[in-house]
Amino acid sequence: MSQPTPGTPSLLRAINDRAALMVLLERGPLTRPELGALTGLSKPTASQLLARLQEAGLVVLDGIREGLPGRTAELYRINPRAAHVAALDVTPGRIDVALADITGTVVAEHRLATPGRTAGDVVERVRDSLAGACADAQLDLAALSRVVIGIGGAIDPSTGRLGYAAHIPGWHIPDLVGTLRDGIGVPVDIENDVNLVAQAEQARGAAQGHQDYVLLWADEGLGSALVLGGRLHRGATGGAGEVGYMPVLGAPIARDVGKRADHGFQALSGGPAVLRILRAHGLRGATPPAAVRNAVKAVEGGGAQAEKAREALRELAGRLAVGLAAITAVVDPEIVVLSGGVLLSGGEILRELIEQELHALTIPRPPLRLSTVEGNPVLAGALDLALGIARDETFGAVHRPETTSRREAHDRTRGEHDRRHPSIPS
């Protein structure tokens, strides 16, 4: 790829163009004088910039603004069809897809059910899920600039295989990322689902403004993510945060029951354990989150059942605090963010109980906060990462040699990005 030489007009144009595009993303439609004022560009430079970006298909006219002194002002905005990205949230029973344009607007959502599948063609499954979303958006699948997949596991950078994901059959193949990329025909990245949730919390949720935090996810399974010094910590094999396997006091260990049996933190506080705890106190639910919601309702409703429900939640809180204490003692985070169906169903009542139990166990006493990311946080985090990569590539395409078509330049940039960045950046 041809890179602008430092200090040359080409470099200055690239800097100005990107600054203008980011302003348009953040502020919405703007007039040329407004864009010039916000970027510090002169009128002639702003005019040349907008003409260049229009020619590249990155900016389009968005009508006119009337009622102002002087000439009627034309409005410019980012062309939403300049690029599209997709995010996938993969679980054993389904694949959820969200499709967004370059502005971040979600243009389609789709769900592909995968119940009872023992293996099958993972490429076909991913392609089918993407095809369903693209059909809804009337978009060619090959036009996607980036696909980010969130899954309950982690790619080992030394082998290219997905680890920590025995519960999701069919995904344990050599060079998983490369196989998906070649089979689907678009750039693909795979990221741990809880890591994506943590990054969504940092961007728009409870972890905004924090450089060191832990996110604990509790649903049917358990997981966590560690952000240290503002960067996501993955570990040597990508398994940092896979706390479901962590040995904890009061739970069987893998050496005694086998690696495939229920052991460690998962045996103490995972979904099946949640149901057992609440059932022992006379509380039931079809799923762990539903059972916790019923317990919270009982506490809020008062009466004879309220005390039993509170004791059940306190027992669950104590078990979750045992695992959190081990993490907190080592990491000493600023805050702990709680997410996942069990913890969000428990709401403020369960949060307060876990915080009390944790602070009784450890010298560091970080505050615990409930997730504030709306909707599916895995898809939110995956879209953020996909959009960041797509914008880097798309917004730089305008300065490639004029003899190269825009599509060829885009494809070449994507290939070089894949070689430089085989995994998603933090």
MIKE-124830 format. One line per 8 residues: number of its first residue (from 1); their letters; for each residue x negated, y negated, z negated of C-alpha. Coordinates in pm, 1 decimal. Last residue first. Example, Ala and Ser with C-alpha at 12.3 -4.5 7.8 and 13.67 -1.06 7.14 Angstrom:
% residues 2
2	sa	-1367.0/106.0/-714.0 ~ -1230.0/450.0/-780.0
//
This chain:
% residues 426
426	spisphrr	756.2/388.5/-2215.3 ~ 669.7/491.5/-1862.9 ~ 856.7/783.6/-1705.3 ~ 632.4/1065.8/-1591.7 ~ 418.0/1123.0/-1281.9 ~ 327.2/752.8/-1273.8 ~ 47.6/683.5/-1025.4 ~ 146.4/954.3/-779.5
418	dhegrtrd	515.7/881.6/-818.8 ~ 455.3/506.9/-776.9 ~ 264.4/579.1/-455.4 ~ 554.5/779.8/-320.1 ~ 808.4/516.6/-418.1 ~ 602.2/242.0/-257.3 ~ 581.8/438.6/67.2 ~ 956.0/498.8/70.9
410	haerrstt	1025.6/127.4/13.6 ~ 782.7/23.3/284.4 ~ 939.6/268.4/527.4 ~ 1286.7/137.7/439.3 ~ 1179.7/-224.3/483.0 ~ 1025.1/-150.8/820.1 ~ 651.3/-197.4/849.9 ~ 520.3/-451.1/1100.6
402	eprhvagf	601.3/-729.4/855.5 ~ 334.2/-603.4/615.9 ~ 460.7/-567.2/257.8 ~ 558.9/-879.1/66.8 ~ 937.7/-821.2/60.2 ~ 897.4/-472.2/-87.8 ~ 789.9/-597.7/-429.9 ~ 1142.2/-658.0/-558.5
394	tedraigl	1242.3/-308.9/-449.4 ~ 961.0/-119.8/-621.2 ~ 957.5/-299.8/-955.3 ~ 1336.9/-318.5/-946.6 ~ 1368.7/55.4/-889.3 ~ 1132.9/137.5/-1177.6 ~ 1316.8/-82.6/-1428.1 ~ 1652.9/32.1/-1296.1
386	aldlagal	1569.3/399.2/-1353.6 ~ 1447.6/330.6/-1705.8 ~ 1754.7/127.9/-1804.0 ~ 1985.7/380.7/-1635.7 ~ 1833.2/663.8/-1839.7 ~ 1876.5/470.4/-2164.1 ~ 2242.7/396.7/-2095.2 ~ 2305.9/752.8/-1973.4
378	vpngevts	2171.4/891.6/-2299.3 ~ 2362.4/627.0/-2497.9 ~ 2701.7/738.6/-2361.6 ~ 2942.0/455.0/-2441.5 ~ 2840.6/166.6/-2666.1 ~ 2500.4/131.8/-2828.9 ~ 2545.8/21.8/-3191.6 ~ 2378.0/316.9/-3360.5
370	lrlpprpi	2422.0/327.8/-3738.3 ~ 2152.3/175.4/-3953.9 ~ 1937.2/319.2/-4232.1 ~ 1711.8/82.7/-4425.8 ~ 1354.3/201.1/-4479.4 ~ 1260.5/307.9/-4831.0 ~ 898.4/421.5/-4828.3 ~ 834.3/598.4/-5163.6
362	tlahleqe	1047.9/895.3/-5070.0 ~ 1307.4/1129.2/-5221.3 ~ 1558.1/901.6/-5399.1 ~ 1550.4/662.0/-5104.3 ~ 1654.5/946.2/-4876.9 ~ 1953.0/1046.2/-5092.1 ~ 2084.7/690.6/-5117.2 ~ 2031.8/631.7/-4744.5
354	ilerlieg	2209.6/955.8/-4658.6 ~ 2508.9/857.4/-4875.9 ~ 2526.7/509.7/-4722.6 ~ 2521.0/646.4/-4369.2 ~ 2786.8/907.5/-4453.8 ~ 3032.8/641.4/-4573.5 ~ 2937.7/390.4/-4302.3 ~ 3030.0/622.1/-4019.0
346	gsllvggs	3050.8/996.5/-4065.7 ~ 3173.0/1033.3/-3707.8 ~ 2863.6/841.4/-3596.1 ~ 2637.8/1080.4/-3785.4 ~ 2801.6/1399.2/-3661.2 ~ 2841.5/1283.3/-3299.4 ~ 2490.3/1154.6/-3244.2 ~ 2313.2/847.1/-3379.1
338	lvviepdv	2143.0/718.6/-3694.1 ~ 1871.3/453.2/-3664.1 ~ 1593.8/454.7/-3926.3 ~ 1422.1/123.1/-3997.1 ~ 1074.5/-26.3/-4042.2 ~ 918.3/318.3/-4017.6 ~ 678.4/482.6/-4268.5 ~ 566.0/750.0/-4016.3
330	vatiaalg	443.5/1030.3/-4243.6 ~ 670.2/989.0/-4547.4 ~ 960.1/888.6/-4323.3 ~ 944.5/1206.7/-4117.0 ~ 936.5/1438.5/-4418.4 ~ 1207.2/1233.4/-4589.7 ~ 1429.0/1251.4/-4282.1 ~ 1437.4/1629.6/-4307.0
322	valrgale	1537.5/1626.3/-4672.8 ~ 1775.6/1335.3/-4611.5 ~ 1982.0/1545.6/-4369.6 ~ 2033.7/1805.8/-4641.9 ~ 2127.9/1547.3/-4902.1 ~ 2370.4/1378.8/-4664.4 ~ 2543.3/1710.3/-4596.8 ~ 2581.5/1769.5/-4970.6
314	rlaerake	2709.2/1412.4/-5015.3 ~ 2957.6/1462.6/-4733.0 ~ 3095.4/1772.2/-4901.9 ~ 3108.0/1594.9/-5237.8 ~ 3297.5/1306.9/-5077.1 ~ 3547.4/1549.9/-4925.1 ~ 3605.0/1721.3/-5257.8 ~ 3660.1/1383.0/-5424.8
306	aqagggev	3907.2/1271.3/-5159.3 ~ 4115.1/1589.8/-5161.6 ~ 4295.2/1502.4/-5486.5 ~ 4407.2/1161.3/-5368.2 ~ 4225.5/899.7/-5164.3 ~ 4291.4/847.5/-4794.0 ~ 3947.1/702.9/-4724.2 ~ 3775.3/1014.6/-4856.7
298	akvanrva	4012.4/1242.7/-4664.6 ~ 3963.2/1041.7/-4346.3 ~ 3586.3/1076.0/-4388.3 ~ 3618.5/1452.1/-4428.5 ~ 3837.3/1478.7/-4118.9 ~ 3580.8/1278.7/-3921.3 ~ 3309.1/1516.6/-4042.0 ~ 3510.3/1816.4/-3919.0
290	apptagrl	3563.8/1650.7/-3581.7 ~ 3190.3/1576.2/-3548.5 ~ 3105.9/1942.3/-3630.2 ~ 3360.9/2075.4/-3380.1 ~ 3710.7/2224.8/-3412.2 ~ 3746.3/2083.4/-3762.3 ~ 3782.4/2206.0/-4118.3 ~ 3763.3/2085.5/-4476.3
282	gharlirl	3825.9/2310.9/-4779.0 ~ 3498.2/2235.8/-4954.6 ~ 3325.0/2551.7/-4826.5 ~ 3457.2/2463.9/-4482.2 ~ 3269.3/2133.2/-4498.2 ~ 2935.5/2298.3/-4567.4 ~ 2989.4/2579.0/-4316.1 ~ 3089.6/2338.6/-4037.6
274	vapggsla	2783.0/2122.5/-4099.5 ~ 2560.0/2433.1/-4101.5 ~ 2690.1/2533.4/-3757.6 ~ 2614.0/2182.4/-3622.8 ~ 2261.4/2148.2/-3756.7 ~ 2171.7/2059.2/-4117.1 ~ 1985.2/2346.2/-4286.8 ~ 1953.8/2589.2/-3997.3
266	qfghdark	1851.6/2305.8/-3764.9 ~ 1595.9/2177.7/-4017.8 ~ 1414.2/2510.6/-4011.5 ~ 1563.9/2833.8/-3882.7 ~ 1849.2/2976.8/-3677.2 ~ 1704.4/3269.2/-3481.8 ~ 1513.7/3244.3/-3155.0 ~ 1177.3/3187.6/-3322.4
258	gvdraipa	1214.5/3490.7/-3549.2 ~ 1373.6/3526.8/-3894.6 ~ 1071.6/3542.0/-4126.4 ~ 802.3/3365.2/-3926.2 ~ 1059.3/3117.9/-3792.4 ~ 1135.5/2981.2/-4138.1 ~ 1459.7/3007.9/-4335.6 ~ 1590.7/2683.5/-4487.6
250	glvpmygv	1577.7/2553.2/-4845.4 ~ 1271.0/2335.1/-4805.4 ~ 1216.7/2229.6/-4447.5 ~ 1030.2/2376.8/-4151.0 ~ 1073.3/2158.1/-3840.5 ~ 1233.6/2331.7/-3541.7 ~ 1528.4/2090.5/-3529.1 ~ 1269.3/1815.8/-3559.3
242	egaggtag	1186.0/1802.1/-3190.0 ~ 1067.3/1443.1/-3238.0 ~ 732.6/1479.9/-3065.0 ~ 765.1/1767.3/-2818.1 ~ 621.1/1611.4/-2504.6 ~ 327.5/1854.7/-2511.1 ~ 64.0/1614.0/-2646.5 ~ 311.6/1392.0/-2832.5
234	rhlrgglv	596.2/1179.0/-2700.2 ~ 559.2/851.8/-2893.4 ~ 775.1/572.8/-2749.6 ~ 597.1/241.7/-2766.1 ~ 679.5/-68.3/-2972.3 ~ 395.2/-9.4/-3214.9 ~ 539.2/331.7/-3291.2 ~ 876.4/447.2/-3157.5
226	lasglged	961.2/798.2/-3275.9 ~ 1259.3/995.9/-3151.4 ~ 1464.9/1254.7/-3334.7 ~ 1657.7/1570.8/-3271.1 ~ 1921.6/1792.1/-3425.5 ~ 2175.0/2018.9/-3258.0 ~ 2552.8/2041.2/-3255.7 ~ 2541.1/1672.0/-3338.4
218	awllvydq	2269.3/1487.9/-3526.2 ~ 2030.2/1240.9/-3366.1 ~ 1776.9/1065.2/-3588.3 ~ 1604.1/757.9/-3448.8 ~ 1282.1/646.8/-3612.6 ~ 1144.9/295.4/-3601.3 ~ 827.9/95.4/-3559.5 ~ 832.0/-208.5/-3329.7
210	hgqaagra	1170.1/-355.9/-3423.3 ~ 1331.9/-656.2/-3251.1 ~ 1631.4/-460.7/-3126.5 ~ 1657.5/-128.2/-3310.2 ~ 2035.0/-140.4/-3373.0 ~ 2127.9/-164.4/-3006.4 ~ 2056.4/-337.7/-2676.9 ~ 1702.7/-262.4/-2558.8
202	qeaqavln	1563.6/-87.8/-2865.0 ~ 1877.5/121.1/-2910.1 ~ 1865.4/217.6/-2541.4 ~ 1503.4/324.1/-2592.9 ~ 1601.6/546.4/-2882.9 ~ 1885.4/702.3/-2681.6 ~ 1643.3/781.1/-2399.9 ~ 1407.1/949.7/-2644.2
194	vdneidvp	1705.4/1152.4/-2768.0 ~ 1771.7/1277.2/-2414.9 ~ 1415.0/1385.4/-2343.8 ~ 1309.6/1247.5/-2008.6 ~ 1304.2/1386.3/-1654.6 ~ 1208.7/1175.1/-1352.0 ~ 1328.7/1218.6/-995.3 ~ 1238.7/1042.9/-668.9
186	vgigdrlt	1482.6/1132.0/-387.3 ~ 1504.1/1424.0/-143.7 ~ 1718.1/1656.1/-353.9 ~ 1508.4/1970.6/-317.0 ~ 1173.6/1792.2/-303.6 ~ 1242.8/1578.0/-609.1 ~ 1401.2/1866.4/-799.8 ~ 1108.4/2097.9/-733.2
178	gvldpihw	857.4/1824.7/-815.7 ~ 1022.9/1752.1/-1150.8 ~ 1053.1/2120.3/-1242.9 ~ 695.2/2210.3/-1155.4 ~ 744.6/2574.3/-1257.0 ~ 1096.8/2674.0/-1362.6 ~ 1272.4/2666.0/-1698.3 ~ 1586.7/2471.7/-1608.8
170	gpihaayg	1816.0/2767.7/-1544.2 ~ 1948.5/2808.6/-1896.2 ~ 1993.2/2515.3/-2139.6 ~ 1971.4/2648.9/-2497.8 ~ 1605.7/2747.9/-2453.3 ~ 1523.8/2379.5/-2418.9 ~ 1215.5/2302.5/-2629.1 ~ 1002.9/2314.7/-2315.0
162	lrgtspdi	1054.2/2214.5/-1952.8 ~ 761.1/2311.8/-1734.0 ~ 516.0/2079.1/-1560.8 ~ 228.6/2273.4/-1717.1 ~ -5.0/2015.6/-1874.9 ~ 254.3/1737.5/-1889.5 ~ 494.3/1957.8/-2090.5 ~ 836.3/1828.8/-1987.1
154	aggigivv	1066.1/1785.8/-2286.2 ~ 1397.9/1927.7/-2401.2 ~ 1757.5/1826.7/-2460.5 ~ 1802.8/1659.7/-2122.8 ~ 1813.3/1309.6/-1976.1 ~ 1762.2/1294.9/-1600.0 ~ 1644.8/979.2/-1424.5 ~ 1716.5/944.1/-1051.6
146	rslaaldl	1549.6/670.8/-847.5 ~ 1596.1/479.0/-521.6 ~ 1918.1/648.9/-416.7 ~ 1982.5/610.8/-42.4 ~ 1943.5/986.3/18.9 ~ 2267.0/1044.6/-173.9 ~ 2456.5/836.5/81.3 ~ 2696.3/600.7/-92.4
138	qadacaga	3074.4/579.1/-83.4 ~ 3072.8/515.4/-461.2 ~ 3300.1/813.0/-536.1 ~ 3106.3/1022.1/-284.8 ~ 2780.2/920.9/-451.6 ~ 2908.6/1040.1/-790.4 ~ 3011.6/1379.2/-654.7 ~ 2690.0/1412.5/-454.2
130	lsdrvrev	2486.7/1346.9/-767.6 ~ 2657.9/1629.5/-956.1 ~ 2627.2/1864.2/-660.0 ~ 2257.5/1781.3/-613.5 ~ 2186.5/1844.4/-980.6 ~ 2361.6/2179.7/-972.3 ~ 2201.8/2280.8/-642.5 ~ 1855.7/2197.7/-773.2
122	vdgatrgp	1925.5/2395.1/-1090.3 ~ 2013.1/2704.1/-887.9 ~ 2181.8/2948.6/-1118.2 ~ 2098.5/3036.5/-1476.9 ~ 2330.6/3164.9/-1745.9 ~ 2623.9/2943.1/-1658.5 ~ 2898.2/2972.5/-1919.8 ~ 3042.0/2628.8/-1856.7
114	talrheav	2870.1/2400.7/-1602.7 ~ 3126.2/2119.8/-1555.9 ~ 3015.7/1842.4/-1321.3 ~ 3113.2/1496.9/-1442.7 ~ 3110.9/1179.0/-1236.4 ~ 3074.6/805.7/-1285.4 ~ 3058.0/541.0/-1014.4 ~ 2964.7/175.1/-957.3
106	vtgtidal	2789.7/99.2/-1286.6 ~ 2659.6/-257.3/-1259.8 ~ 2287.5/-269.6/-1338.3 ~ 2213.5/-544.9/-1086.1 ~ 2031.9/-294.6/-861.4 ~ 2347.1/-83.8/-824.4 ~ 2445.3/180.3/-1076.7 ~ 2549.2/547.4/-1065.8
98	avdirgpt	2636.1/733.4/-1385.4 ~ 2632.8/1113.0/-1397.0 ~ 2743.4/1361.4/-1662.6 ~ 2625.5/1721.6/-1631.4 ~ 2824.9/1981.8/-1821.9 ~ 2832.4/2279.6/-2059.7 ~ 2467.6/2341.8/-2151.8 ~ 2394.5/1966.9/-2165.0
90	vdlaavha	2250.0/1732.8/-1900.7 ~ 2295.0/1353.9/-1905.8 ~ 2215.6/1218.3/-1560.4 ~ 2131.1/863.2/-1451.0 ~ 2144.3/739.4/-1092.4 ~ 1991.5/444.2/-911.9 ~ 2099.9/215.3/-629.2 ~ 1906.6/-42.8/-428.6
82	arpniryl	1957.8/-363.4/-230.1 ~ 2332.2/-298.8/-247.9 ~ 2381.7/-544.9/-533.7 ~ 2238.1/-830.1/-324.1 ~ 2116.2/-1063.6/-597.2 ~ 2301.6/-1395.0/-594.6 ~ 2294.8/-1727.7/-416.1 ~ 2540.2/-2017.7/-438.2
74	eatrgplg	2559.3/-2292.3/-177.6 ~ 2595.6/-2649.8/-305.6 ~ 2832.9/-2899.7/-147.0 ~ 2634.0/-3217.3/-87.2 ~ 2633.0/-3505.0/-335.6 ~ 2807.2/-3509.2/-670.5 ~ 2956.7/-3176.5/-779.5 ~ 3319.0/-3071.4/-725.0
66	erigdlvv	3243.0/-2767.0/-515.7 ~ 3017.0/-2468.3/-567.7 ~ 2985.2/-2256.3/-256.8 ~ 3015.7/-1890.0/-173.5 ~ 2793.6/-1605.5/-293.0 ~ 2519.0/-1603.2/-31.5 ~ 2297.2/-1296.4/-36.7 ~ 1959.9/-1207.4/-193.9
58	lgaeqlra	1749.9/-892.1/-161.0 ~ 1812.7/-828.2/209.4 ~ 1454.6/-908.3/309.3 ~ 1574.4/-1200.1/523.7 ~ 1768.8/-1334.1/227.5 ~ 1459.7/-1307.3/6.3 ~ 1247.2/-1502.9/253.0 ~ 1511.9/-1771.6/300.5
50	llqsatpk	1547.9/-1799.7/-76.2 ~ 1172.3/-1841.5/-120.7 ~ 1143.9/-2101.5/156.6 ~ 1421.5/-2307.8/-3.8 ~ 1267.8/-2274.7/-351.1 ~ 930.1/-2385.9/-215.9 ~ 1082.3/-2688.1/-39.0 ~ 1279.6/-2788.6/-351.1
42	slgtlagl	982.2/-2750.9/-586.8 ~ 962.8/-2447.4/-814.9 ~ 981.3/-2465.2/-1195.1 ~ 1167.6/-2132.7/-1216.2 ~ 1481.4/-2260.0/-1390.1 ~ 1480.9/-2593.6/-1206.9 ~ 1427.2/-2432.5/-866.9 ~ 1704.6/-2181.8/-927.2
34	eprtlpgr	1941.5/-2461.1/-1026.7 ~ 1844.4/-2668.3/-723.3 ~ 1901.5/-2367.3/-492.5 ~ 2240.4/-2291.6/-645.6 ~ 2282.0/-1999.9/-881.6 ~ 2483.2/-1677.9/-897.3 ~ 2405.9/-1464.5/-1207.5 ~ 2185.8/-1573.1/-1497.1
26	ellvmlaa	1986.3/-1261.0/-1583.2 ~ 1962.4/-1098.1/-1241.2 ~ 1919.8/-1433.3/-1066.5 ~ 1639.5/-1521.4/-1308.4 ~ 1475.9/-1183.9/-1241.3 ~ 1492.5/-1243.6/-866.9 ~ 1339.4/-1589.3/-901.8 ~ 1050.3/-1462.8/-1113.6
18	rdniarll	990.2/-1178.0/-868.3 ~ 982.1/-1416.3/-574.6 ~ 753.6/-1661.6/-750.8 ~ 499.5/-1394.0/-844.1 ~ 503.1/-1240.9/-494.8 ~ 470.9/-1584.7/-335.3 ~ 174.1/-1662.7/-558.4 ~ 9.7/-1333.7/-463.7
10	sptgptpq	59.2/-1400.4/-92.7 ~ -75.5/-1753.5/-133.2 ~ -402.2/-1597.1/-257.2 ~ -533.9/-1611.4/-613.6 ~ -569.8/-1235.8/-653.7 ~ -543.6/-1053.2/-318.3 ~ -190.7/-925.5/-249.8 ~ -175.5/-544.3/-235.6
2	sm	-126.5/-347.0/86.5 ~ 0.0/0.0/0.0
//
